[in-house]
Amino acid sequence: MAKDPVCKMEVDENTAKYKTEHMGKTYYFCAPGCKAAFEKDPHKYMHM
């Protein structure tokens, strides 16, 4: 299980509909809003 970096929900990497890559790492999201927030300002969420 991965943790959504925006809302901190647990997300199954195998079934996640929303994901993005940033600096060579894949991030998984529970919803399109979390993915959009991360993509707008990824550094805001990377070290939380």
Secondary structure as the mmCIF struct_conf table of DSSP 4:
data_model
#
loop_
_struct_conf.conf_type_id
_struct_conf.id
_struct_conf.beg_label_comp_id
_struct_conf.beg_label_asym_id
_struct_conf.beg_label_seq_id
_struct_conf.end_label_comp_id
_struct_conf.end_label_asym_id
_struct_conf.end_label_seq_id
STRN STRN1 ALA A 2 LYS A 3
TURN_TY1_P TURN_TY1_P1 PRO A 5 CYS A 7
STRN STRN2 GLU A 10 VAL A 11
TURN_TY1_P TURN_TY1_P2 GLU A 13 THR A 15
BEND BEND1 LYS A 17 LYS A 17
STRN STRN3 TYR A 18 HIS A 22
TURN_TY1_P TURN_TY1_P3 MET A 23 GLY A 24
STRN STRN4 LYS A 25 PHE A 29
BEND BEND2 CYS A 30 ALA A 31
HELX_RH_AL_P HELX_RH_AL_P1 PRO A 32 LYS A 40
HELX_RH_AL_P HELX_RH_AL_P2 PRO A 42 MET A 46
TURN_TY1_P TURN_TY1_P4 HIS A 47 HIS A 47
#
